[in-house]
């Protein structure tokens, strides 16, 4: 997929577990795990907003575009 999710990097930098983030933003661990592994096909803006608020980051720090793998 051309969009990479850098959730692992942000969690590590914030010393936060995936479980803790799931509890803070009230999303299931399973759904957050799908996002973290890059298997998600979409993300709601409300979820993106909640993640950014909990991790004190911008959407661009969470998502990255790789044009070489697009198509």
C-alpha positions in Angstrom: 0.0 0.0 0.0 1.2 3.5 -0.8 0.3 4.9 2.6 2.4 3.7 5.6 1.1 4.1 9.2 3.9 5.0 11.6 1.9 4.3 14.7 4.6 2.0 16.2 7.2 4.7 16.0 5.0 7.3 17.7 4.0 4.8 20.4 7.6 4.0 21.1 8.6 7.7 21.2 5.7 8.4 23.6 6.5 5.3 25.7 2.9 4.2 25.3 1.5 0.8 24.6 -1.1 0.0 22.0 -3.5 -1.1 24.8 -3.1 2.2 26.6 -3.8 4.1 23.4 -6.9 2.0 22.7 -8.2 2.8 26.2 -7.4 6.5 25.9 -9.2 6.9 22.6 -12.0 4.4 23.3 -11.3 2.1 20.3 -11.0 -1.6 20.3 -7.5 -3.1 20.4 -8.3 -5.2 17.4 -9.2 -2.2 15.2 -6.1 -0.2 16.4 -3.9 -3.2 15.7 -5.3 -3.4 12.1 -4.4 0.2 11.7 -0.9 -0.3 13.2 -0.1 -3.2 10.9 -1.1 -1.3 7.8 -4.0 -3.5 7.0 -6.6 -0.8 7.4 -8.3 0.3 4.2 -9.7 3.5 5.7 -9.6 5.6 8.8 -12.3 8.0 10.1 -11.2 11.6 10.7 -12.6 11.3 14.3 -10.3 8.3 14.9 -7.3 10.2 13.4 -8.1 13.2 15.5 -8.3 11.1 18.7 -5.0 9.4 17.9 -3.3 12.7 17.2 -4.7 14.2 20.4 -3.6 11.3 22.6 -0.1 11.2 21.0 0.3 14.9 20.7 1.2 14.7 17.0 0.1 15.9 13.6 -1.5 13.5 11.0 1.6 13.8 8.9 3.6 12.3 11.7 1.3 9.3 11.7 0.8 8.7 7.9 3.5 8.6 5.2 3.1 8.4 1.5 5.4 6.1 -0.5 4.9 6.9 -4.2 7.1 4.0 -5.4 4.7 1.4 -4.0 1.6 3.2 -5.4 -0.4 1.5 -8.2 
